[in-house]
Amino acid sequence: MGRCVDRPGGWRVPALIVAAYAVLAGAAGAALAGLTGPTPAGLMLEQGGVAAVNALALGLWLGRAGRRGRDAGAARAMARAFDRLAADATLAVHVKDRDGRIRLFNPAARRLFGPGLVAGADETALRPAAEAAAAAARDRAALAGGLREDEETLTTPAGPRRLGVIRLPLYDGDGVAVGVAGLARDLTEAEAAATALRQSESRLRALFDNMLGGVAFHQPIREGGRVTGFRYLATNARFEAETGLVDVVGRRVDEVLPDLAARDRRLVEAAVRVIEQGRPERFDYFFHILGRWYEVAMFRTDDGLLGVSFHDISDRKSAESRVEHLAFHDLLTGLPNRRLAEDRMSQAVAHADRAGSRAALLVLDLDGFKAVNETLGHEVGDTVIRGVAARLRDCLRETDTLSRAGGDEFLIVLTDLRGGEAASAIAAKILARVAEPFEIQGLGLVTTASIGIAVHPDDGEDFATLLKKADTAMYQAKAEGRAGWRFFDERMNRDVAALLRLRAGLRRALDRGEFELHYQPQLDLASGRVIGAEALLRWNHPDLGRVTPDRFIPLAEETGQIVPIGAWVLEQACRRAAAWQGEGLDGVGVAVNLSAVQLQRDDFDHTVAAALARSGLAPDRLELELTESVLIKDAEPRLAALSRLKALGVRLAIDDFGTGYSSLSYLKRFAVDRLKIDRSFVADLADAPDDDAIVRAVIQMAHSLGLRAIAEGVETTAVRERLRALGCDEIQGYLLARPLPADAFAAFVRDHHAALDSAGGAVPSLPILANPA
Ligand SMILES: Nc1nc2c(ncn2[C@@H]2O[C@@H]3COP(=O)(O)O[C@H]4[C@@H](O)[C@H](n5cnc6c(=O)[nH]c(N)nc65)O[C@@H]4COP(=O)(O)O[C@H]3[C@H]2O)c(=O)[nH]1
């Protein structure tokens, strides 16, 4: 040991320390003397002297070593320790005498032990009694037994703190322990940090083991400085469930998955890249070997491992691809939808421009499909749509696109056409194929379609324009009798615009009271009396004036509005006919035209019964006129509906008889009361022998079935007389009167009957009444 200085009072401290005090503390050096005085004043070194105090403490401690060794080696060790300690200002140092009284302490000690730490105080000034006693006991043990290290609790007003304390006995020149130096370090934060670290590690471990996805750490295998493979180092519990791979830890990845490099090269490349470049990567990957989709995150840990976290997203991927498919396809038929058709049309246009050819867009709409759906149900409707889709596909080339745009509408994109006419050939082929009967639920169902065609570049460049024009052409095809195809042309565009205007107006017409019923008299040829009236609907359009039923009834049928409109007609007609009974028109019934769509409604008989009940009209004064086509299509369901109507007591007539293909058996089964001979046979009856033969046959057939025959469209007395000669029962036509407003009709009948009565029952020669129809 170096030179030691004997201090009064027997304290022996290394000269180096003393020197340090002298230099660093100046006056403190003097105070140090007090340390050994009879009433030690104590010393607290201020800033700058801290290291010295620490050094002192260690010096005192090492002094003991010096005392024992007193050699140069120990002195050097002390010097080194001095240096180290000088750098450490955080150690709390306090020195107590044998009696446990504080003699010396540094600022760190004051900070740690608080203001109770003053010279002359003992442990009881620093901490609660029990703690103080334990600390004093440890001091005593150090005095007696030498250096000791303890961990102990120091209770402070701010809470308990954990201390690591080294106690060094201090010896006088005779080797008698005279005091204890305590070097205390506050471990509270460090312990808290260690605890936090432990907890955090255990949390991470729990997370690792309980993650919903698989995690694996891999040790890269290097050859010649390059990463040539990986070895599984750790996997979590989920790893096995996600991959089906077991007991992989410790094994090389290419041993566990020998095909990896060949089949999943991208994955291996990503792993090597992450290790070599250190940048994490994240991607969705179809793992060929495992045949499943995974979302993968790869990262390099600080210690150079490859971390891979992943989870199986195969279900999500297949849901995504389903959603994607749905976004571009129709659910019912699996065909591309309108969005995809739009895309294909753009491609077809681009191709046509490059190749100098044409592309066509066809809009196909089934005729009367609404009726199929409503009468036979949606299941049958769906079957028809699927059947039509299959037939359409048969008619097209691979390069064409067939799409279902919704409902009963299909779009067809034809590519690479030499001329627009090629599109018409395909349209004709399609129409013929669609019109072949379907055999569904034992029914032979015939459906036709109408097609509109727009051609690029003639009709436009883009999908929207071509679609609008093809649509217009399709409407035109419908308006011209359906079951046909039309190319777009500008005139057609105007017609369709007018049609659309009508359609829009029709929606509001009922609410706005724009409908009116006219009544056309029906005359019994034998008696010359008016026995009934046909109710004929008129639409007084606010801008277009009077719109004829031939124009708007098909529209109303198409949109289904015929149902409320037809109900209104029934209600009005029944009320009016009921009123006639009290107005001198007793016995005059009313005939109402029915559309097939109305009959398809299950509740139609209720509508009729309600109209009768509300008006008080006797059921046999109401006649319902059906066209032949109503009877031939889907006869069986109709039969039930008509039977219910017959059960109400109303009469049935077949309108336009002769134009369709009514089977005689149906006429009987439907319990029809009257046949109405179509005016196309009646108009030229007097001059056309064919018509004469037909009318004669119809009248005879009616009579043989016990039905009455009425001829419509009678315009001349010659026709009337011919009908009379052929035995026709009743007539209706301009010869007698045009359809008349209700009041005019009542007046007409009264006048007619008055004239008849005054003529003594002889049939008057009837004028052709020129009333506005
Ligand atoms: N050239 C000529 N024509 C004559 C003569 N006598 C009557 N007409 C017309 O012939 C049509 C007879 O009606 P329809 O065959 O049932 O044909 C009707 C009927 O099928 C339908 N319709 C009219 N009202 C209704 C209705 O309320 N409901 C339904 N579903 N259809 C109706 O509209 C069609 C046309 O009705 P309108 O235009 O009123 O035309 C009426 C009538 O004005 C004549 O001597 N010569």
Ligand as a Chemical Component Dictionary entry (heavy atoms), coordinates in Angstrom:
data_LIG
# 
_chem_comp.id                   LIG 
_chem_comp.type                 NON-POLYMER 
_chem_comp.pdbx_formal_charge   0 
_chem_comp.three_letter_code    LIG 
# 
loop_
_chem_comp_atom.comp_id 
_chem_comp_atom.atom_id 
_chem_comp_atom.alt_atom_id 
_chem_comp_atom.type_symbol 
_chem_comp_atom.charge 
_chem_comp_atom.model_Cartn_x 
_chem_comp_atom.model_Cartn_y 
_chem_comp_atom.model_Cartn_z 
_chem_comp_atom.pdbx_ordinal 
LIG N1  N1  N 0 -112.174 -0.374 -87.779 1  
LIG C1  C1  C 0 -113.156 -0.536 -86.886 2  
LIG N2  N2  N 0 -112.843 -0.605 -85.586 3  
LIG C2  C2  C 0 -113.879 -0.766 -84.714 4  
LIG C3  C3  C 0 -115.219 -0.836 -85.165 5  
LIG N3  N3  N 0 -115.978 -0.999 -84.067 6  
LIG C4  C4  C 0 -115.152 -1.003 -82.994 7  
LIG N4  N4  N 0 -113.870 -0.855 -83.382 8  
LIG C5  C5  C 0 -112.679 -0.855 -82.540 9  
LIG O1  O1  O 0 -112.272 -2.185 -82.365 10 
LIG C6  C6  C 0 -111.722 -2.372 -81.057 11 
LIG C7  C7  C 0 -112.472 -3.425 -80.387 12 
LIG O2  O2  O 0 -111.857 -3.785 -79.252 13 
LIG P1  P1  P 0 -110.957 -5.043 -79.107 14 
LIG O3  O3  O 0 -110.952 -5.909 -80.297 15 
LIG O4  O4  O 0 -111.331 -5.670 -77.829 16 
LIG O5  O5  O 0 -109.505 -4.400 -78.993 17 
LIG C8  C8  C 0 -109.200 -3.547 -77.969 18 
LIG C9  C9  C 0 -108.729 -4.244 -76.760 19 
LIG O6  O6  O 0 -108.005 -5.387 -77.121 20 
LIG C10 C10 C 0 -107.804 -3.235 -76.144 21 
LIG N5  N5  N 0 -108.497 -2.596 -75.016 22 
LIG C11 C11 C 0 -109.321 -1.531 -75.037 23 
LIG N6  N6  N 0 -109.737 -1.275 -73.784 24 
LIG C12 C12 C 0 -109.167 -2.179 -72.971 25 
LIG C13 C13 C 0 -109.225 -2.455 -71.552 26 
LIG O7  O7  O 0 -109.908 -1.795 -70.781 27 
LIG N7  N7  N 0 -108.487 -3.504 -71.104 28 
LIG C14 C14 C 0 -107.746 -4.265 -71.936 29 
LIG N8  N8  N 0 -107.040 -5.267 -71.399 30 
LIG N9  N9  N 0 -107.663 -4.062 -73.243 31 
LIG C15 C15 C 0 -108.396 -3.027 -73.767 32 
LIG O8  O8  O 0 -107.500 -2.290 -77.111 33 
LIG C16 C16 C 0 -108.014 -2.722 -78.344 34 
LIG C17 C17 C 0 -108.355 -1.542 -79.181 35 
LIG O9  O9  O 0 -109.335 -0.826 -78.632 36 
LIG P2  P2  P 0 -109.942 0.381  -79.420 37 
LIG O10 O10 O 0 -108.848 1.191  -80.008 38 
LIG O11 O11 O 0 -110.910 1.009  -78.545 39 
LIG O12 O12 O 0 -110.641 -0.310 -80.583 40 
LIG C18 C18 C 0 -111.829 -1.009 -80.371 41 
LIG C19 C19 C 0 -112.935 -0.348 -81.155 42 
LIG O13 O13 O 0 -112.888 1.053  -81.132 43 
LIG C20 C20 C 0 -115.478 -0.766 -86.528 44 
LIG O14 O14 O 0 -116.637 -0.835 -87.045 45 
LIG N10 N10 N 0 -114.435 -0.615 -87.384 46 
# 
loop_
_chem_comp_bond.comp_id 
_chem_comp_bond.atom_id_1 
_chem_comp_bond.atom_id_2 
_chem_comp_bond.value_order 
_chem_comp_bond.pdbx_ordinal 
LIG N1  C1  SING 1  
LIG C1  N2  DOUB 2  
LIG C1  N10 SING 3  
LIG N2  C2  SING 4  
LIG C2  C3  DOUB 5  
LIG C2  N4  SING 6  
LIG C3  N3  SING 7  
LIG C3  C20 SING 8  
LIG N3  C4  DOUB 9  
LIG C4  N4  SING 10 
LIG N4  C5  SING 11 
LIG C5  O1  SING 12 
LIG C5  C19 SING 13 
LIG O1  C6  SING 14 
LIG C6  C7  SING 15 
LIG C6  C18 SING 16 
LIG C7  O2  SING 17 
LIG O2  P1  SING 18 
LIG P1  O3  DOUB 19 
LIG P1  O4  SING 20 
LIG P1  O5  SING 21 
LIG O5  C8  SING 22 
LIG C8  C9  SING 23 
LIG C8  C16 SING 24 
LIG C9  O6  SING 25 
LIG C9  C10 SING 26 
LIG C10 N5  SING 27 
LIG C10 O8  SING 28 
LIG N5  C11 SING 29 
LIG N5  C15 SING 30 
LIG C11 N6  DOUB 31 
LIG N6  C12 SING 32 
LIG C12 C13 SING 33 
LIG C12 C15 DOUB 34 
LIG C13 O7  DOUB 35 
LIG C13 N7  SING 36 
LIG N7  C14 SING 37 
LIG C14 N8  SING 38 
LIG C14 N9  DOUB 39 
LIG N9  C15 SING 40 
LIG O8  C16 SING 41 
LIG C16 C17 SING 42 
LIG C17 O9  SING 43 
LIG O9  P2  SING 44 
LIG P2  O10 DOUB 45 
LIG P2  O11 SING 46 
LIG P2  O12 SING 47 
LIG O12 C18 SING 48 
LIG C18 C19 SING 49 
LIG C19 O13 SING 50 
LIG C20 O14 DOUB 51 
LIG C20 N10 SING 52 
# 
